[in-house]
Amino acid sequence: MDIAGLDLQALRTLATVADTGSFTAAAGALHRTQAAVSAAVAALEQAAGCRLLERSRHGCRPTTQGAVLLGYARRMLGLACEAASALEATRAGQTLRLGVTDECLATQAATASRLLAEKRPRACLEVRCDLSERLEAALWAGELDLAVVVRAPGSAAGTLLWREPLVWCLPAGSAAHRVRPLPVALFAEGCRTRPMVLAALQAAGLAHREACRASHVAGLAAIAGAGGAVAALIGRAVPPDWRVLAPGEAGLPALPVCEAALLLPSEPTPLAGCLARALAGMEAGEAEEAGGSGEKE
């Protein structure tokens, strides 16, 4: 193989296509055009003298030769990340600006803080909690270094962190789910889960009313608990003293699945890139562990 073709950008592109399973998804994750992603893989295959990916209508997967190269590619990318992080470790006082949705705040911000403490002990983590649309706008405006958002339906932007269904929940002991019209606690306008919940209720023809609304989980839980309402949250955001309703309980409709994705600007800092890969790797490891133990999301 012509080693001149083994540049890090091309190897990162190959790895992203293999991880996401498609050129389209990889283009979204890398913030590049699909044509640029295809060209990078084609150049690698030309340098290798063989096919590295099997293409089909079901997606892409590595060939035998592609799997071999991917193993080395991941090691090379990891070393590059370590080198960049080691160099940045000599610089003091850097701030990493992380945007995160309220649903992901407790898990992702805590994990990011721990990882940053390991990689850059003297760095400062600045967390901005907001709606996904606002976080995306802030990222593209250069106000954030990376962001964890809830994807818009049908979007393949960024690197997928997890897929998790919304669930109906309410304070323990409450019977609000049996009241009609159903009193529902909803997030404020602009939240991407709000129209999902309303669409599910309308499709089921279930009489309902908006009992309260809030911008954050804590506020929603407080006023829903006081006002006797049900809420639709992802499992990791359900308050510990609340009860998750069983599927179909009290005639409530099934809710859609939410996708959380990690976004980086087109030219991320080395530290942001390393932290993003670490976060994605941890989520992938936890999902694999849960799958191996027979648990389901």
Contacts in CASP RR format, 6 or more apart in sequence:
PFRMAT RR
TARGET T0000
AUTHOR 0000-0000-0000
METHOD contacts of the structure
MODEL  1
MDIAGLDLQALRTLATVADTGSFTAAAGALHRTQAAVSAAVAALEQAAGC
RLLERSRHGCRPTTQGAVLLGYARRMLGLACEAASALEATRAGQTLRLGV
TDECLATQAATASRLLAEKRPRACLEVRCDLSERLEAALWAGELDLAVVV
RAPGSAAGTLLWREPLVWCLPAGSAAHRVRPLPVALFAEGCRTRPMVLAA
LQAAGLAHREACRASHVAGLAAIAGAGGAVAALIGRAVPPDWRVLAPGEA
GLPALPVCEAALLLPSEPTPLAGCLARALAGMEAGEAEEAGGSGEKE
1 47 0 8 1.000
1 48 0 8 1.000
1 49 0 8 1.000
2 47 0 8 1.000
4 47 0 8 1.000
5 43 0 8 1.000
5 44 0 8 1.000
5 47 0 8 1.000
6 44 0 8 1.000
6 47 0 8 1.000
6 76 0 8 1.000
8 76 0 8 1.000
8 77 0 8 1.000
8 80 0 8 1.000
9 40 0 8 1.000
10 40 0 8 1.000
10 41 0 8 1.000
10 43 0 8 1.000
10 44 0 8 1.000
11 44 0 8 1.000
11 69 0 8 1.000
11 73 0 8 1.000
11 76 0 8 1.000
11 77 0 8 1.000
12 30 0 8 1.000
12 73 0 8 1.000
12 77 0 8 1.000
13 26 0 8 1.000
13 30 0 8 1.000
13 32 0 8 1.000
13 37 0 8 1.000
13 40 0 8 1.000
13 41 0 8 1.000
13 44 0 8 1.000
14 40 0 8 1.000
14 41 0 8 1.000
14 44 0 8 1.000
14 52 0 8 1.000
14 53 0 8 1.000
14 66 0 8 1.000
14 69 0 8 1.000
14 70 0 8 1.000
14 73 0 8 1.000
15 70 0 8 1.000
15 73 0 8 1.000
15 74 0 8 1.000
15 77 0 8 1.000
16 26 0 8 1.000
16 29 0 8 1.000
16 30 0 8 1.000
16 37 0 8 1.000
17 23 0 8 1.000
17 26 0 8 1.000
17 37 0 8 1.000
17 41 0 8 1.000
17 53 0 8 1.000
17 60 0 8 1.000
18 53 0 8 1.000
18 60 0 8 1.000
18 61 0 8 1.000
18 62 0 8 1.000
18 70 0 8 1.000
19 26 0 8 1.000
19 159 0 8 1.000
20 26 0 8 1.000
20 29 0 8 1.000
20 156 0 8 1.000
20 159 0 8 1.000
20 160 0 8 1.000
21 59 0 8 1.000
21 60 0 8 1.000
21 61 0 8 1.000
22 59 0 8 1.000
22 60 0 8 1.000
23 34 0 8 1.000
23 37 0 8 1.000
23 38 0 8 1.000
23 41 0 8 1.000
23 60 0 8 1.000
24 34 0 8 1.000
24 156 0 8 1.000
25 156 0 8 1.000
25 160 0 8 1.000
26 37 0 8 1.000
27 33 0 8 1.000
27 34 0 8 1.000
27 36 0 8 1.000
27 37 0 8 1.000
28 156 0 8 1.000
28 157 0 8 1.000
28 158 0 8 1.000
29 156 0 8 1.000
29 157 0 8 1.000
29 158 0 8 1.000
29 159 0 8 1.000
30 37 0 8 1.000
31 158 0 8 1.000
31 264 0 8 1.000
31 265 0 8 1.000
31 266 0 8 1.000
41 52 0 8 1.000
41 53 0 8 1.000
44 52 0 8 1.000
44 69 0 8 1.000
45 51 0 8 1.000
45 52 0 8 1.000
45 53 0 8 1.000
48 65 0 8 1.000
48 66 0 8 1.000
48 69 0 8 1.000
50 63 0 8 1.000
50 65 0 8 1.000
51 63 0 8 1.000
51 65 0 8 1.000
51 66 0 8 1.000
52 62 0 8 1.000
52 63 0 8 1.000
52 65 0 8 1.000
52 66 0 8 1.000
52 69 0 8 1.000
53 60 0 8 1.000
53 61 0 8 1.000
53 62 0 8 1.000
53 63 0 8 1.000
53 66 0 8 1.000
54 60 0 8 1.000
54 61 0 8 1.000
54 62 0 8 1.000
54 63 0 8 1.000
62 70 0 8 1.000
77 277 0 8 1.000
78 277 0 8 1.000
81 270 0 8 1.000
81 273 0 8 1.000
81 274 0 8 1.000
81 277 0 8 1.000
84 270 0 8 1.000
84 271 0 8 1.000
84 274 0 8 1.000
85 119 0 8 1.000
85 120 0 8 1.000
85 270 0 8 1.000
85 271 0 8 1.000
85 274 0 8 1.000
87 270 0 8 1.000
88 94 0 8 1.000
88 120 0 8 1.000
88 269 0 8 1.000
88 270 0 8 1.000
88 271 0 8 1.000
89 119 0 8 1.000
89 120 0 8 1.000
92 122 0 8 1.000
93 122 0 8 1.000
93 123 0 8 1.000
93 124 0 8 1.000
94 120 0 8 1.000
94 122 0 8 1.000
94 123 0 8 1.000
94 124 0 8 1.000
94 271 0 8 1.000
95 123 0 8 1.000
95 124 0 8 1.000
95 125 0 8 1.000
95 126 0 8 1.000
96 112 0 8 1.000
96 116 0 8 1.000
96 120 0 8 1.000
96 123 0 8 1.000
96 124 0 8 1.000
96 125 0 8 1.000
96 126 0 8 1.000
96 145 0 8 1.000
96 146 0 8 1.000
96 269 0 8 1.000
96 271 0 8 1.000
96 272 0 8 1.000
96 275 0 8 1.000
97 126 0 8 1.000
97 128 0 8 1.000
97 143 0 8 1.000
97 144 0 8 1.000
97 145 0 8 1.000
97 146 0 8 1.000
98 108 0 8 1.000
98 109 0 8 1.000
98 112 0 8 1.000
98 125 0 8 1.000
98 126 0 8 1.000
98 127 0 8 1.000
98 128 0 8 1.000
98 144 0 8 1.000
98 145 0 8 1.000
98 146 0 8 1.000
98 147 0 8 1.000
98 148 0 8 1.000
99 127 0 8 1.000
99 128 0 8 1.000
99 129 0 8 1.000
99 130 0 8 1.000
99 135 0 8 1.000
99 138 0 8 1.000
99 139 0 8 1.000
99 144 0 8 1.000
99 146 0 8 1.000
99 147 0 8 1.000
99 148 0 8 1.000
100 108 0 8 1.000
100 109 0 8 1.000
100 112 0 8 1.000
100 127 0 8 1.000
100 128 0 8 1.000
100 129 0 8 1.000
100 135 0 8 1.000
100 147 0 8 1.000
100 148 0 8 1.000
101 129 0 8 1.000
101 130 0 8 1.000
101 131 0 8 1.000
101 132 0 8 1.000
101 135 0 8 1.000
101 148 0 8 1.000
101 149 0 8 1.000
101 150 0 8 1.000
101 260 0 8 1.000
102 129 0 8 1.000
102 215 0 8 1.000
102 216 0 8 1.000
102 217 0 8 1.000
102 237 0 8 1.000
103 150 0 8 1.000
103 193 0 8 1.000
103 217 0 8 1.000
103 233 0 8 1.000
103 234 0 8 1.000
103 236 0 8 1.000
103 237 0 8 1.000
103 258 0 8 1.000
103 260 0 8 1.000
104 148 0 8 1.000
104 236 0 8 1.000
104 260 0 8 1.000
105 127 0 8 1.000
105 129 0 8 1.000
105 217 0 8 1.000
106 236 0 8 1.000
106 237 0 8 1.000
107 236 0 8 1.000
108 148 0 8 1.000
108 161 0 8 1.000
108 279 0 8 1.000
109 125 0 8 1.000
109 127 0 8 1.000
109 129 0 8 1.000
111 279 0 8 1.000
111 282 0 8 1.000
112 125 0 8 1.000
112 127 0 8 1.000
112 275 0 8 1.000
112 279 0 8 1.000
113 125 0 8 1.000
115 275 0 8 1.000
115 278 0 8 1.000
115 279 0 8 1.000
115 282 0 8 1.000
116 123 0 8 1.000
116 125 0 8 1.000
116 275 0 8 1.000
119 271 0 8 1.000
119 274 0 8 1.000
119 275 0 8 1.000
119 278 0 8 1.000
120 271 0 8 1.000
123 271 0 8 1.000
128 135 0 8 1.000
128 138 0 8 1.000
128 144 0 8 1.000
129 216 0 8 1.000
130 138 0 8 1.000
131 188 0 8 1.000
131 190 0 8 1.000
131 191 0 8 1.000
131 192 0 8 1.000
131 215 0 8 1.000
132 149 0 8 1.000
132 150 0 8 1.000
132 151 0 8 1.000
132 152 0 8 1.000
132 191 0 8 1.000
132 192 0 8 1.000
133 190 0 8 1.000
133 192 0 8 1.000
135 144 0 8 1.000
135 147 0 8 1.000
135 149 0 8 1.000
135 263 0 8 1.000
136 147 0 8 1.000
136 149 0 8 1.000
136 263 0 8 1.000
138 144 0 8 1.000
138 147 0 8 1.000
139 146 0 8 1.000
139 147 0 8 1.000
139 263 0 8 1.000
139 264 0 8 1.000
139 265 0 8 1.000
140 265 0 8 1.000
142 265 0 8 1.000
144 265 0 8 1.000
145 264 0 8 1.000
145 265 0 8 1.000
145 268 0 8 1.000
145 269 0 8 1.000
145 271 0 8 1.000
145 272 0 8 1.000
146 262 0 8 1.000
146 263 0 8 1.000
146 264 0 8 1.000
146 265 0 8 1.000
146 268 0 8 1.000
146 272 0 8 1.000
146 273 0 8 1.000
146 275 0 8 1.000
146 276 0 8 1.000
147 262 0 8 1.000
147 263 0 8 1.000
148 161 0 8 1.000
148 260 0 8 1.000
148 261 0 8 1.000
148 262 0 8 1.000
148 263 0 8 1.000
148 279 0 8 1.000
149 260 0 8 1.000
149 261 0 8 1.000
149 263 0 8 1.000
150 192 0 8 1.000
150 193 0 8 1.000
150 258 0 8 1.000
150 259 0 8 1.000
150 260 0 8 1.000
150 261 0 8 1.000
151 157 0 8 1.000
151 160 0 8 1.000
151 192 0 8 1.000
151 258 0 8 1.000
151 259 0 8 1.000
151 260 0 8 1.000
151 261 0 8 1.000
152 192 0 8 1.000
153 192 0 8 1.000
153 196 0 8 1.000
153 256 0 8 1.000
155 259 0 8 1.000
155 261 0 8 1.000
157 261 0 8 1.000
157 263 0 8 1.000
158 261 0 8 1.000
158 262 0 8 1.000
158 263 0 8 1.000
158 264 0 8 1.000
159 261 0 8 1.000
159 262 0 8 1.000
159 263 0 8 1.000
159 276 0 8 1.000
159 280 0 8 1.000
160 259 0 8 1.000
160 260 0 8 1.000
160 261 0 8 1.000
161 260 0 8 1.000
161 261 0 8 1.000
161 262 0 8 1.000
161 279 0 8 1.000
161 280 0 8 1.000
161 283 0 8 1.000
162 259 0 8 1.000
162 260 0 8 1.000
162 283 0 8 1.000
162 287 0 8 1.000
162 297 0 8 1.000
163 257 0 8 1.000
163 258 0 8 1.000
163 259 0 8 1.000
163 260 0 8 1.000
163 297 0 8 1.000
164 234 0 8 1.000
164 235 0 8 1.000
164 236 0 8 1.000
164 257 0 8 1.000
164 258 0 8 1.000
164 260 0 8 1.000
164 297 0 8 1.000
165 234 0 8 1.000
165 255 0 8 1.000
165 256 0 8 1.000
165 257 0 8 1.000
165 258 0 8 1.000
165 297 0 8 1.000
166 193 0 8 1.000
166 196 0 8 1.000
166 197 0 8 1.000
166 232 0 8 1.000
166 233 0 8 1.000
166 234 0 8 1.000
166 255 0 8 1.000
166 256 0 8 1.000
166 257 0 8 1.000
166 258 0 8 1.000
167 232 0 8 1.000
167 233 0 8 1.000
167 234 0 8 1.000
167 235 0 8 1.000
167 238 0 8 1.000
167 244 0 8 1.000
167 245 0 8 1.000
167 255 0 8 1.000
168 177 0 8 1.000
168 230 0 8 1.000
168 231 0 8 1.000
168 232 0 8 1.000
168 244 0 8 1.000
168 245 0 8 1.000
168 249 0 8 1.000
168 252 0 8 1.000
168 255 0 8 1.000
169 230 0 8 1.000
169 231 0 8 1.000
169 232 0 8 1.000
169 233 0 8 1.000
169 235 0 8 1.000
169 238 0 8 1.000
169 239 0 8 1.000
169 242 0 8 1.000
169 243 0 8 1.000
169 244 0 8 1.000
169 245 0 8 1.000
170 176 0 8 1.000
170 177 0 8 1.000
170 224 0 8 1.000
170 225 0 8 1.000
170 228 0 8 1.000
170 229 0 8 1.000
170 230 0 8 1.000
170 231 0 8 1.000
170 242 0 8 1.000
170 243 0 8 1.000
170 245 0 8 1.000
171 221 0 8 1.000
171 224 0 8 1.000
171 225 0 8 1.000
171 228 0 8 1.000
171 239 0 8 1.000
171 241 0 8 1.000
171 242 0 8 1.000
171 243 0 8 1.000
172 241 0 8 1.000
172 242 0 8 1.000
172 243 0 8 1.000
173 243 0 8 1.000
174 225 0 8 1.000
174 228 0 8 1.000
174 230 0 8 1.000
174 243 0 8 1.000
176 182 0 8 1.000
176 183 0 8 1.000
176 228 0 8 1.000
176 229 0 8 1.000
176 230 0 8 1.000
177 230 0 8 1.000
177 245 0 8 1.000
177 249 0 8 1.000
177 250 0 8 1.000
177 252 0 8 1.000
178 250 0 8 1.000
180 207 0 8 1.000
181 207 0 8 1.000
181 208 0 8 1.000
181 209 0 8 1.000
182 201 0 8 1.000
182 206 0 8 1.000
182 207 0 8 1.000
182 208 0 8 1.000
182 209 0 8 1.000
182 230 0 8 1.000
182 252 0 8 1.000
183 208 0 8 1.000
183 209 0 8 1.000
183 211 0 8 1.000
183 227 0 8 1.000
183 228 0 8 1.000
183 229 0 8 1.000
183 230 0 8 1.000
184 197 0 8 1.000
184 201 0 8 1.000
184 208 0 8 1.000
184 209 0 8 1.000
184 210 0 8 1.000
184 211 0 8 1.000
184 229 0 8 1.000
184 230 0 8 1.000
184 231 0 8 1.000
184 232 0 8 1.000
185 211 0 8 1.000
185 212 0 8 1.000
185 213 0 8 1.000
185 214 0 8 1.000
185 220 0 8 1.000
185 223 0 8 1.000
185 224 0 8 1.000
185 229 0 8 1.000
185 230 0 8 1.000
185 231 0 8 1.000
186 194 0 8 1.000
186 197 0 8 1.000
186 198 0 8 1.000
186 210 0 8 1.000
186 212 0 8 1.000
186 213 0 8 1.000
186 220 0 8 1.000
186 231 0 8 1.000
186 232 0 8 1.000
187 193 0 8 1.000
187 194 0 8 1.000
187 213 0 8 1.000
187 214 0 8 1.000
187 215 0 8 1.000
187 220 0 8 1.000
188 194 0 8 1.000
188 213 0 8 1.000
188 214 0 8 1.000
188 215 0 8 1.000
191 215 0 8 1.000
192 258 0 8 1.000
193 232 0 8 1.000
193 234 0 8 1.000
193 258 0 8 1.000
196 232 0 8 1.000
196 255 0 8 1.000
196 256 0 8 1.000
196 258 0 8 1.000
197 232 0 8 1.000
197 255 0 8 1.000
200 232 0 8 1.000
200 253 0 8 1.000
200 254 0 8 1.000
200 255 0 8 1.000
200 256 0 8 1.000
201 208 0 8 1.000
201 253 0 8 1.000
203 253 0 8 1.000
204 251 0 8 1.000
204 252 0 8 1.000
204 253 0 8 1.000
206 251 0 8 1.000
206 252 0 8 1.000
206 253 0 8 1.000
211 224 0 8 1.000
211 227 0 8 1.000
211 228 0 8 1.000
211 229 0 8 1.000
212 220 0 8 1.000
212 223 0 8 1.000
212 224 0 8 1.000
212 227 0 8 1.000
212 229 0 8 1.000
213 220 0 8 1.000
214 220 0 8 1.000
214 222 0 8 1.000
214 223 0 8 1.000
217 233 0 8 1.000
217 237 0 8 1.000
217 239 0 8 1.000
220 231 0 8 1.000
220 233 0 8 1.000
221 231 0 8 1.000
221 239 0 8 1.000
221 242 0 8 1.000
223 229 0 8 1.000
224 230 0 8 1.000
224 231 0 8 1.000
230 245 0 8 1.000
230 252 0 8 1.000
232 255 0 8 1.000
234 258 0 8 1.000
235 244 0 8 1.000
238 244 0 8 1.000
245 252 0 8 1.000
247 254 0 8 1.000
248 254 0 8 1.000
262 276 0 8 1.000
262 279 0 8 1.000
262 280 0 8 1.000
264 272 0 8 1.000
264 273 0 8 1.000
264 276 0 8 1.000
265 272 0 8 1.000
268 276 0 8 1.000
287 297 0 8 1.000
290 296 0 8 1.000
290 297 0 8 1.000
END
